[in-house]
Amino acid sequence: MRDKTFFNLLGAVTYLSWLLYFLLYYHAYTNSEIVEAVIFISVAMIIYFATTFFYFRK
């Protein structure tokens, strides 16, 4: 597997697992905490994918 594919797959699985976690355990958190966490991980994933894109760009 190429490095770029691996890092993109890693980022996608990480993002989906966070969303799945909050979907399954929504009763343990308030709505504002869930929104804050989803916004945080979304921004972090945008930065992650942008960094990966620019690193592997040729």
PyMOL commands that set and color helices and strands:
alter all, ss='L'
color gray80, all
select helices_A, chain A and resi 3-24+26-28+31-56
alter helices_A, ss='H'
color red, helices_A
deselect
rebuild
show_as cartoon
